[in-house]
Amino acid sequence: MESLQVQLPDDLQEAIKAMIGDALSEAIKDVQTKNSFPPYLNKGEANTYCGVSRGIFNSWIKKYDIPTIQIDIPKDNKRLADIFDMLIHNCYEIEDIQLGINNIMNAANQMPQYQDE
């Protein structure tokens, strides 16, 4: 069987190349957006991402030696925990966040405590 070749005008070739390039760029952006997640996940996010319970995920951490980072946030300070989550999801470094938390807690611990007399 013979092949058929068609010569397209240069401007049409360039337009087709540009359309293919744009479509490829858009497809890459879509994949990156759909597959993007923060550099760090808390345990709840990680077990949801993996589709398992927290107990199963905790057993995987031990069994497969999954690296974890312990951040010292007072359990009763929801606002500080929310700020921490926001910073993590905006790609701030763990060490910088921990330093900021320590500075906040040190300043808070130095404030005078007022009690009813």
C-alpha positions as CSV (number, residue, x, y, z in Angstrom):
1,M,0.0,0.0,0.0
2,E,1.3,3.4,-0.9
3,S,1.5,6.2,1.6
4,L,0.0,9.6,0.9
5,Q,1.8,12.7,1.9
6,V,0.2,16.1,2.1
7,Q,2.2,19.3,2.4
8,L,0.5,21.8,4.6
9,P,1.2,25.5,4.4
10,D,3.8,26.8,6.9
11,D,1.3,28.9,8.8
12,L,-1.1,26.0,9.2
13,Q,1.7,23.7,10.4
14,E,2.7,26.4,13.0
15,A,-1.0,26.8,14.1
16,I,-1.3,23.0,14.6
17,K,1.9,22.8,16.6
18,A,0.7,25.7,18.8
19,M,-2.7,24.0,19.4
20,I,-1.0,20.7,20.3
21,G,1.5,22.5,22.6
22,D,-1.4,24.4,24.3
23,A,-3.4,21.2,24.7
24,L,-0.4,19.3,26.2
25,S,0.4,22.2,28.6
26,E,-3.2,22.2,29.8
27,A,-3.2,18.5,30.2
28,I,0.0,18.6,32.3
29,K,-1.5,21.4,34.5
30,D,-4.7,19.3,35.0
31,V,-2.7,16.3,36.1
32,Q,-0.5,18.3,38.5
33,T,-3.6,20.0,40.0
34,K,-5.5,16.8,40.5
35,N,-2.5,14.9,41.9
36,S,-1.3,17.7,44.1
37,F,-1.2,17.4,47.8
38,P,0.8,19.2,50.5
39,P,4.3,18.0,51.3
40,Y,3.1,16.8,54.7
41,L,-0.2,15.2,55.7
42,N,-1.5,14.8,59.2
43,K,-2.5,11.2,60.1
44,G,-6.1,11.8,59.3
45,E,-5.4,13.1,55.9
46,A,-2.9,10.3,55.2
47,N,-5.2,7.5,56.2
48,T,-8.0,9.0,54.1
49,Y,-5.7,9.3,51.2
50,C,-4.7,5.7,51.5
51,G,-8.4,4.6,52.0
52,V,-7.8,2.9,55.4
53,S,-8.7,3.5,59.0
54,R,-6.5,5.4,61.4
55,G,-5.7,2.2,63.2
56,I,-4.6,0.5,60.1
57,F,-2.5,3.5,59.1
58,N,-0.8,3.6,62.5
59,S,0.1,-0.1,62.1
60,W,1.6,0.7,58.7
61,I,3.7,3.4,60.2
62,K,5.2,0.9,62.6
63,K,5.4,-2.1,60.2
64,Y,6.9,-0.2,57.2
65,D,8.8,2.5,59.2
66,I,6.9,5.3,57.5
67,P,8.7,8.6,58.5
68,T,6.7,10.9,60.8
69,I,7.3,14.2,62.4
70,Q,5.9,15.1,65.8
71,I,4.9,18.7,66.2
72,D,4.4,20.0,69.7
73,I,1.1,21.8,69.7
74,P,-0.9,22.1,72.9
75,K,-3.9,19.8,72.4
76,D,-6.3,22.4,73.8
77,N,-5.2,25.1,71.4
78,K,-7.4,24.6,68.3
79,R,-6.6,28.0,66.8
80,L,-2.9,27.3,66.9
81,A,-3.5,23.8,65.4
82,D,-5.6,25.4,62.6
83,I,-2.8,27.9,61.9
84,F,-0.3,25.1,61.8
85,D,-2.5,23.1,59.2
86,M,-2.8,26.3,57.1
87,L,1.0,26.8,57.1
88,I,1.7,23.1,56.2
89,H,-0.8,23.2,53.3
90,N,0.9,26.4,52.0
91,C,4.3,24.6,51.9
92,Y,6.1,26.2,54.8
93,E,9.0,24.2,56.2
94,I,8.3,22.1,59.4
95,E,11.3,23.6,61.2
96,D,10.2,27.2,60.6
97,I,6.7,26.4,61.8
98,Q,7.9,24.6,64.9
99,L,10.2,27.6,65.7
100,G,7.2,30.0,65.3
101,I,5.1,27.8,67.6
102,N,7.8,27.7,70.2
103,N,8.2,31.5,70.0
104,I,4.4,32.0,70.4
105,M,4.2,29.6,73.4
106,N,7.2,31.2,75.1
107,A,5.7,34.6,74.7
108,A,2.3,33.3,76.0
109,N,4.0,31.7,79.0
110,Q,5.7,35.0,80.0
111,M,2.4,36.9,80.1
112,P,1.1,37.7,83.6
113,Q,-1.7,35.5,84.7
114,Y,-4.7,37.4,86.0
115,Q,-6.8,35.7,88.6
116,D,-10.0,36.7,90.5
117,E,-9.1,38.1,93.9
